[in-house]
Every structure is written in C-alpha cells, then in structure tokens.
Amino acid sequence: MTRTRPHALDKKRHVDRIAPRASGGREPDARGGDGVRGSRVMTAQARVTAGYYERADVQELVITAVLNELRRR
C-alpha cells in the first residue's frame, strides 16, 4: 500500500492560501519583481485623477526620486 506524504498535500493547500487574488492582490511587476500591491495602484490612480501629481512640490519630489533611482543604477 502506498502512503501519500501529508506534507505534500499541506504544501498545496499553503500555496492556495497565499496565492495572490485577482482583486486587491499583487500585480506582476514589469521588471519581473514580486509585484505591486493593488492598493498602491488604486491610491496612485486616485491621486492622478485628483491632480495631485500636477502640484509643483510633488513634481519636484518625483523628479528627485527618479534621479536618485537612476544614480543607483
């Protein structure tokens, strides 16, 4: 009689439990990383709609962040 290993079944259940959901989960990152939380995307979309990124102080912060990222590469 062949016995199934209990931990093999537990792994499957664990993967199902931690897998990202279609809504509110993590979306694939274009760079191949782990992903971006859906809540972050929704917040950014709301800011775009509200004109948040049109403010001069915010544009300066975004430019500084982009330049810092480019310097690190």
MMTF fields as JSON, N, C-alpha, C and O atoms, coordinates in Angstrom:
{
  "mmtfVersion": "1.0.0",
  "mmtfProducer": "UNKNOWN",
  "numBonds": 291,
  "numAtoms": 292,
  "numGroups": 73,
  "numChains": 1,
  "numModels": 1,
  "chainsPerModel": [1],
  "groupsPerChain": [73],
  "chainIdList": ["A"],
  "bondAtomList": [4, 2, 8, 6, 12, 10, 16, 14, 20, 18, 24, 22, 28, 26, 32, 30, 36, 34, 40, 38, 44, 42, 48, 46, 52, 50, 56, 54, 60, 58, 64, 62, 68, 66, 72, 70, 76, 74, 80, 78, 84, 82, 88, 86, 92, 90, 96, 94, 100, 98, 104, 102, 108, 106, 112, 110, 116, 114, 120, 118, 124, 122, 128, 126, 132, 130, 136, 134, 140, 138, 144, 142, 148, 146, 152, 150, 156, 154, 160, 158, 164, 162, 168, 166, 172, 170, 176, 174, 180, 178, 184, 182, 188, 186, 192, 190, 196, 194, 200, 198, 204, 202, 208, 206, 212, 210, 216, 214, 220, 218, 224, 222, 228, 226, 232, 230, 236, 234, 240, 238, 244, 242, 248, 246, 252, 250, 256, 254, 260, 258, 264, 262, 268, 266, 272, 270, 276, 274, 280, 278, 284, 282, 288, 286],
  "bondOrderList": [1, 1, 1, 1, 1, 1, 1, 1, 1, 1, 1, 1, 1, 1, 1, 1, 1, 1, 1, 1, 1, 1, 1, 1, 1, 1, 1, 1, 1, 1, 1, 1, 1, 1, 1, 1, 1, 1, 1, 1, 1, 1, 1, 1, 1, 1, 1, 1, 1, 1, 1, 1, 1, 1, 1, 1, 1, 1, 1, 1, 1, 1, 1, 1, 1, 1, 1, 1, 1, 1, 1, 1],
  "groupList": [{"groupName": "MET", "atomNameList": ["N", "CA", "C", "O"], "elementList": ["N", "C", "C", "O"], "formalChargeList": [0, 0, 0, 0], "bondAtomList": [1, 0, 2, 1, 3, 2], "bondOrderList": [1, 1, 2], "singleLetterCode": "M", "chemCompType": "L-PEPTIDE LINKING"}, {"groupName": "THR", "atomNameList": ["N", "CA", "C", "O"], "elementList": ["N", "C", "C", "O"], "formalChargeList": [0, 0, 0, 0], "bondAtomList": [1, 0, 2, 1, 3, 2], "bondOrderList": [1, 1, 2], "singleLetterCode": "T", "chemCompType": "L-PEPTIDE LINKING"}, {"groupName": "ARG", "atomNameList": ["N", "CA", "C", "O"], "elementList": ["N", "C", "C", "O"], "formalChargeList": [0, 0, 0, 0], "bondAtomList": [1, 0, 2, 1, 3, 2], "bondOrderList": [1, 1, 2], "singleLetterCode": "R", "chemCompType": "L-PEPTIDE LINKING"}, {"groupName": "PRO", "atomNameList": ["N", "CA", "C", "O"], "elementList": ["N", "C", "C", "O"], "formalChargeList": [0, 0, 0, 0], "bondAtomList": [1, 0, 2, 1, 3, 2], "bondOrderList": [1, 1, 2], "singleLetterCode": "P", "chemCompType": "L-PEPTIDE LINKING"}, {"groupName": "HIS", "atomNameList": ["N", "CA", "C", "O"], "elementList": ["N", "C", "C", "O"], "formalChargeList": [0, 0, 0, 0], "bondAtomList": [1, 0, 2, 1, 3, 2], "bondOrderList": [1, 1, 2], "singleLetterCode": "H", "chemCompType": "L-PEPTIDE LINKING"}, {"groupName": "ALA", "atomNameList": ["N", "CA", "C", "O"], "elementList": ["N", "C", "C", "O"], "formalChargeList": [0, 0, 0, 0], "bondAtomList": [1, 0, 2, 1, 3, 2], "bondOrderList": [1, 1, 2], "singleLetterCode": "A", "chemCompType": "L-PEPTIDE LINKING"}, {"groupName": "LEU", "atomNameList": ["N", "CA", "C", "O"], "elementList": ["N", "C", "C", "O"], "formalChargeList": [0, 0, 0, 0], "bondAtomList": [1, 0, 2, 1, 3, 2], "bondOrderList": [1, 1, 2], "singleLetterCode": "L", "chemCompType": "L-PEPTIDE LINKING"}, {"groupName": "ASP", "atomNameList": ["N", "CA", "C", "O"], "elementList": ["N", "C", "C", "O"], "formalChargeList": [0, 0, 0, 0], "bondAtomList": [1, 0, 2, 1, 3, 2], "bondOrderList": [1, 1, 2], "singleLetterCode": "D", "chemCompType": "L-PEPTIDE LINKING"}, {"groupName": "LYS", "atomNameList": ["N", "CA", "C", "O"], "elementList": ["N", "C", "C", "O"], "formalChargeList": [0, 0, 0, 0], "bondAtomList": [1, 0, 2, 1, 3, 2], "bondOrderList": [1, 1, 2], "singleLetterCode": "K", "chemCompType": "L-PEPTIDE LINKING"}, {"groupName": "VAL", "atomNameList": ["N", "CA", "C", "O"], "elementList": ["N", "C", "C", "O"], "formalChargeList": [0, 0, 0, 0], "bondAtomList": [1, 0, 2, 1, 3, 2], "bondOrderList": [1, 1, 2], "singleLetterCode": "V", "chemCompType": "L-PEPTIDE LINKING"}, {"groupName": "ILE", "atomNameList": ["N", "CA", "C", "O"], "elementList": ["N", "C", "C", "O"], "formalChargeList": [0, 0, 0, 0], "bondAtomList": [1, 0, 2, 1, 3, 2], "bondOrderList": [1, 1, 2], "singleLetterCode": "I", "chemCompType": "L-PEPTIDE LINKING"}, {"groupName": "SER", "atomNameList": ["N", "CA", "C", "O"], "elementList": ["N", "C", "C", "O"], "formalChargeList": [0, 0, 0, 0], "bondAtomList": [1, 0, 2, 1, 3, 2], "bondOrderList": [1, 1, 2], "singleLetterCode": "S", "chemCompType": "L-PEPTIDE LINKING"}, {"groupName": "GLY", "atomNameList": ["N", "CA", "C", "O"], "elementList": ["N", "C", "C", "O"], "formalChargeList": [0, 0, 0, 0], "bondAtomList": [1, 0, 2, 1, 3, 2], "bondOrderList": [1, 1, 2], "singleLetterCode": "G", "chemCompType": "PEPTIDE LINKING"}, {"groupName": "GLU", "atomNameList": ["N", "CA", "C", "O"], "elementList": ["N", "C", "C", "O"], "formalChargeList": [0, 0, 0, 0], "bondAtomList": [1, 0, 2, 1, 3, 2], "bondOrderList": [1, 1, 2], "singleLetterCode": "E", "chemCompType": "L-PEPTIDE LINKING"}, {"groupName": "GLN", "atomNameList": ["N", "CA", "C", "O"], "elementList": ["N", "C", "C", "O"], "formalChargeList": [0, 0, 0, 0], "bondAtomList": [1, 0, 2, 1, 3, 2], "bondOrderList": [1, 1, 2], "singleLetterCode": "Q", "chemCompType": "L-PEPTIDE LINKING"}, {"groupName": "TYR", "atomNameList": ["N", "CA", "C", "O"], "elementList": ["N", "C", "C", "O"], "formalChargeList": [0, 0, 0, 0], "bondAtomList": [1, 0, 2, 1, 3, 2], "bondOrderList": [1, 1, 2], "singleLetterCode": "Y", "chemCompType": "L-PEPTIDE LINKING"}, {"groupName": "ASN", "atomNameList": ["N", "CA", "C", "O"], "elementList": ["N", "C", "C", "O"], "formalChargeList": [0, 0, 0, 0], "bondAtomList": [1, 0, 2, 1, 3, 2], "bondOrderList": [1, 1, 2], "singleLetterCode": "N", "chemCompType": "L-PEPTIDE LINKING"}],
  "groupTypeList": [0, 1, 2, 1, 2, 3, 4, 5, 6, 7, 8, 8, 2, 4, 9, 7, 2, 10, 5, 3, 2, 5, 11, 12, 12, 2, 13, 3, 7, 5, 2, 12, 12, 7, 12, 9, 2, 12, 11, 2, 9, 0, 1, 5, 14, 5, 2, 9, 1, 5, 12, 15, 15, 13, 2, 5, 7, 9, 14, 13, 6, 9, 10, 1, 5, 9, 6, 16, 13, 6, 2, 2, 2],
  "groupIdList": [1, 2, 3, 4, 5, 6, 7, 8, 9, 10, 11, 12, 13, 14, 15, 16, 17, 18, 19, 20, 21, 22, 23, 24, 25, 26, 27, 28, 29, 30, 31, 32, 33, 34, 35, 36, 37, 38, 39, 40, 41, 42, 43, 44, 45, 46, 47, 48, 49, 50, 51, 52, 53, 54, 55, 56, 57, 58, 59, 60, 61, 62, 63, 64, 65, 66, 67, 68, 69, 70, 71, 72, 73],
  "secStructList": [7, 7, 7, 7, 7, 2, 2, 2, 2, 2, 2, 2, 2, 2, 2, 2, 2, 2, 1, 7, 7, 6, 6, 6, 1, 3, 3, 7, 7, 6, 6, 1, 1, 1, 7, 3, 3, 2, 2, 2, 2, 2, 2, 2, 2, 2, 2, 2, 2, 2, 6, 4, 4, 4, 1, 2, 2, 2, 2, 2, 2, 2, 2, 2, 2, 2, 2, 2, 2, 2, 2, 2, 7],
  "xCoordList": [0.819, 0.0, 0.881, 1.803, 0.6, 1.375, 0.735, -0.473, 1.561, 1.051, 1.422, 2.546, 0.482, 0.806, 1.426, 1.059, 2.345, 3.006, 2.107, 1.731, 1.756, 0.855, 1.4, 0.643, 2.726, 3.274, 3.16, 3.111, 3.117, 2.949, 1.578, 1.449, 0.562, -0.78, -0.857, -1.523, -0.183, -0.179, 0.458, -0.005, 1.504, 2.153, 1.159, 1.085, 0.401, -0.576, -1.585, -1.884, -2.105, -3.08, -2.45, -3.092, -1.176, -0.487, -0.324, -0.541, 0.05, 0.212, -1.119, -1.168, -2.199, -3.521, -3.874, -4.483, -3.498, -3.858, -3.086, -3.627, -1.824, -1.022, -0.987, -0.388, -1.616, -1.595, -2.316, -3.331, -1.8, -2.451, -3.841, -4.094, -4.718, -6.078, -6.15, -5.316, -7.154, -7.302, -7.551, -7.032, -8.325, -8.581, -7.927, -8.125, -7.156, -6.502, -5.228, -4.58, -4.86, -3.636, -2.459, -2.498, -1.431, -0.25, -0.25, -0.42, -0.059, 0.009, 1.457, 2.373, 1.683, 3.062, 3.776, 3.201, 5.007, 5.835, 6.448, 6.895, 6.473, 7.016, 8.487, 8.981, 9.201, 10.622, 10.843, 11.989, 9.777, 9.922, 10.1, 10.501, 9.816, 9.933, 8.729, 7.978, 8.56, 7.458, 6.103, 5.113, 6.039, 4.767, 4.457, 5.212, 3.361, 2.919, 1.565, 0.685, 1.405, 0.119, -0.971, -0.775, -2.116, -3.248, -3.683, -4.119, -3.568, -3.956, -3.063, -3.525, -1.787, -0.866, -1.263, -1.224, -1.643, -2.063, -3.32, -3.414, -4.278, -5.526, -5.287, -5.91, -4.387, -4.069, -3.436, -3.788, -2.51, -1.86, -2.864, -2.805, -3.778, -4.796, -5.69, -6.052, -6.044, -6.87, -6.122, -6.718, -4.827, -4.024, -3.935, -4.006, -3.78, -3.736, -5.052, -5.063, -6.152, -7.481, -7.691, -8.303, -7.19, -7.374, -6.4, -6.516, -5.431, -4.467, -3.315, -2.594, -3.137, -2.079, -0.693, 0.128, -0.444, 0.883, 1.123, 2.216, 0.144, 0.301, 0.869, 1.287, 0.889, 1.422, 2.929, 3.609, 3.46, 4.893, 5.746, 6.775, 5.333, 6.129, 6.171, 7.186, 5.075, 5.028, 5.867, 6.577, 5.795, 6.605, 8.089, 8.867, 8.478, 9.884, 10.306, 11.4, 9.439, 9.741, 9.857, 10.734, 8.972, 9.006, 10.293, 10.947, 10.653, 11.889, 13.096, 13.983, 13.137, 14.253, 14.33, 15.417, 13.191, 13.169, 13.649, 14.391, 13.229, 13.657, 15.164, 15.855, 15.673, 17.117, 17.924, 18.971, 17.447, 18.14, 18.161, 19.166, 17.049, 16.999, 17.984, 18.677, 18.046, 18.988, 20.433, 21.28, 20.723, 22.099, 22.514, 23.682, 21.557, 21.869, 22.175, 22.784, 21.776, 21.974, 23.28, 23.608],
  "yCoordList": [-1.169, 0.0, 1.258, 1.369, 2.188, 3.42, 4.495, 4.725, 5.128, 6.204, 7.554, 7.752, 8.458, 9.815, 10.577, 10.403, 11.4, 12.183, 13.35, 14.142, 13.48, 14.555, 15.944, 16.853, 16.105, 17.438, 17.863, 19.06, 16.929, 17.28, 17.915, 18.881, 17.367, 17.94, 19.285, 20.204, 19.405, 20.667, 21.788, 22.928, 21.473, 22.475, 23.034, 24.247, 22.155, 22.593, 23.532, 24.595, 23.145, 23.998, 25.328, 26.374, 25.289, 26.511, 27.446, 28.651, 26.91, 27.72, 28.347, 29.52, 27.574, 28.124, 29.26, 30.249, 29.119, 30.103, 31.407, 32.478, 31.347, 32.555, 33.122, 34.173, 32.445, 32.917, 34.263, 34.469, 35.186, 36.485, 36.363, 35.498, 37.221, 37.237, 38.229, 39.128, 38.057, 38.924, 40.371, 41.285, 40.597, 41.968, 42.196, 41.422, 43.247, 43.57, 42.786, 42.969, 41.931, 41.159, 41.904, 43.126, 41.185, 41.812, 41.583, 40.461, 42.649, 42.58, 42.324, 42.753, 41.64, 41.41, 42.72, 43.64, 42.796, 43.973, 43.869, 42.794, 44.959, 44.965, 44.573, 44.066, 44.802, 44.458, 43.018, 42.581, 42.268, 40.864, 40.663, 39.579, 41.673, 41.554, 40.829, 40.17, 40.957, 40.28, 40.861, 40.132, 42.149, 42.744, 43.992, 44.395, 44.578, 45.806, 45.528, 44.937, 45.954, 45.759, 46.524, 47.669, 45.886, 46.508, 47.797, 48.731, 47.857, 49.073, 50.248, 51.387, 49.975, 51.033, 51.582, 52.791, 50.685, 51.09, 51.946, 52.989, 51.51, 52.262, 53.645, 54.621, 53.733, 55.025, 55.959, 57.137, 55.441, 56.26, 56.719, 57.863, 55.846, 56.23, 57.339, 58.264, 57.249, 58.291, 59.613, 60.67, 59.565, 60.794, 61.431, 62.654, 60.612, 61.143, 61.833, 62.943, 61.181, 61.731, 63.061, 63.978, 63.169, 64.372, 65.487, 66.601, 65.196, 66.218, 66.388, 67.383, 65.432, 65.517, 65.681, 66.46, 64.954, 64.981, 66.234, 66.405, 67.097, 68.357, 69.452, 70.5, 69.225, 70.23, 70.333, 69.323, 71.57, 71.812, 71.082, 70.505, 71.098, 70.432, 68.916, 68.275, 68.358, 66.912, 66.56, 65.554, 67.371, 67.119, 67.153, 66.355, 68.073, 68.15, 66.882, 66.363, 66.392, 65.153, 63.957, 63.112, 63.887, 62.783, 62.845, 61.823, 64.025, 64.181, 63.779, 63.081, 64.209, 63.852, 62.341, 61.764, 61.705, 60.25, 59.513, 58.536, 59.976, 59.339, 59.51, 58.555, 60.715, 60.948, 60.105, 59.565, 59.989, 59.152, 57.695, 57.004, 57.231, 55.842, 55.635, 54.619, 56.599, 56.485, 56.51, 55.823, 57.282, 57.339, 56.009, 55.629, 55.288, 53.995, 52.922, 51.907, 53.116, 52.075, 52.209, 51.413],
  "zCoordList": [0.0, 0.0, 0.0, 0.808, -0.892, -0.995, -0.121, -0.167, 0.658, 1.52, 0.907, 0.445, 0.91, 0.459, 1.616, 2.778, 1.269, 2.304, 2.699, 1.835, 3.955, 4.387, 4.078, 3.74, 4.197, 3.967, 2.494, 2.214, 1.565, 0.157, -0.069, -0.821, 0.586, 0.469, 1.178, 0.7, 2.309, 3.056, 2.234, 2.277, 1.496, 0.653, -0.359, -0.56, -0.989, -1.983, -1.341, -1.886, -0.193, 0.497, 0.873, 0.778, 1.305, 1.704, 0.503, 0.626, -0.636, -1.845, -2.236, -2.605, -2.157, -2.463, -1.514, -1.921, -0.268, 0.741, 0.552, 0.831, 0.082, -0.035, -1.447, -1.675, -2.393, -3.78, -3.88, -3.214, -4.712, -4.845, -5.447, -6.285, -5.019, -5.549, -6.699, -6.813, -7.55, -8.718, -8.307, -8.947, -7.266, -6.835, -5.486, -4.55, -5.393, -4.144, -3.901, -2.87, -4.813, -4.653, -5.237, -5.38, -5.568, -6.137, -7.635, -8.113, -8.353, -9.809, -10.214, -9.511, -11.325, -11.76, -12.041, -12.624, -11.632, -11.856, -13.247, -13.648, -13.976, -15.334, -15.347, -16.354, -14.234, -14.16, -13.748, -13.644, -13.512, -13.14, -11.649, -11.226, -10.837, -9.395, -8.815, -9.534, -7.533, -6.851, -7.208, -7.251, -7.464, -7.827, -7.03, -6.145, -7.354, -6.714, -6.077, -6.703, -4.84, -4.17, -4.901, -5.309, -5.061, -5.74, -5.071, -5.744, -3.74, -3.027, -3.406, -3.464, -3.663, -4.089, -5.454, -5.684, -6.351, -7.695, -7.603, -8.25, -6.804, -6.669, -6.066, -6.484, -5.086, -4.48, -5.502, -5.572, -6.289, -7.314, -8.366, -8.817, -8.759, -9.737, -9.188, -9.915, -7.918, -7.295, -7.251, -7.459, -6.985, -6.955, -8.333, -8.461, -9.358, -10.726, -11.048, -11.579, -10.731, -11.001, -10.273, -10.822, -9.045, -8.237, -8.605, -8.095, -9.492, -9.892, -8.921, -8.979, -8.035, -7.024, -7.655, -7.17, -8.72, -9.341, -10.183, -10.723, -10.303, -11.032, -10.132, -10.625, -8.84, -7.908, -8.076, -8.255, -8.017, -8.224, -7.19, -7.54, -5.922, -4.888, -5.088, -4.818, -5.555, -5.793, -7.02, -7.013, -8.065, -9.257, -8.92, -9.442, -8.054, -7.641, -6.897, -7.118, -6.022, -5.294, -6.23, -6.057, -7.221, -8.184, -9.006, -9.215, -9.465, -10.254, -9.424, -9.916, -8.178, -7.292, -7.094, -7.123, -6.895, -6.698, -7.943, -7.839, -9.123, -10.374, -10.569, -10.924, -10.342, -10.486, -9.499, -9.856, -8.271, -7.277, -7.716, -7.548, -8.278, -8.763, -9.902, -9.954, -10.815, -11.94, -11.472, -12.044, -10.453, -9.921, -9.321, -9.401, -8.712, -8.1, -9.125, -8.786, -10.355, -11.368, -12.035, -12.915]
}
